[in-house]
Amino acid sequence: MFVRIPITLQGGEGITRDANSTGVYFESDVDCVPGSEIDFSMTFENPGCPKMVWNCKGRVVRVEAQGGRHGIAAQIVQSNLQAASNAMRGGLHAPF
């Protein structure tokens, strides 16, 4: 599904272009290496609903040049979704 959600990862931030339960494609200034592991989180905000954080561990499967930025495709290998108030207690990423 085409979605633009802010993404936070070690060393910087990005914005998603596509995300689903098994993977994500995002643009970022952070450079990644195909095959490397990556931790990232996405925050979902909807009026009238609690803010939710999706914490993910993934594996980088592709990196592309995107006009001075990097387009990164990552397979999600582990994740959890929780209320933002709980996620922030453990730092950037909640334990899995």
Secondary structure, 3 states (H helix, E strand, C coil): CCCCCEEEECCEEEEEEEECCCEEEEEECCCCCCCCEEEEEEEECCCCCCCEEEEEEEEEEEEEEECCEEEEEEEEEEEEEEEHHHHHHHCCCCCC
